[in-house]
Amino acid sequence: MDDRIDHLKGLLDRLEDARARLEAAPDAATAADVLGELNEVAQEVSVEVERQRRAVADDEGGDDAQLGLL
């Protein structure tokens, strides 16, 4: 479970870093590059959330409806 949490924390750090770089972007091209990176991280977050949901369901022996997630 700690590995899962560490991975999520890493994604959060990447999001925060990209947000700061977006705010400091000197021009539109740089901002567009950072937005592309944010999109990639958001996709990774989505994959990880789904992975976590399945792991919890497997651990609990239940289905997604019992999880109360998303």
NORQUI-V64830 format. One record per helix or strand of 3 or more residues. SS is the DSSP state (helix for helix, strand for strand). FROM is the first residue (numbers start at 1). TO is the last residue. If there is no record, write none. Layout:
BEGIN
ss->SS from->FROM to->TO
ss->SS from->FROM to->TO
END
This chain:
BEGIN
ss->helix from->2 to->23
ss->helix from->28 to->60
ss->helix from->64 to->67
END
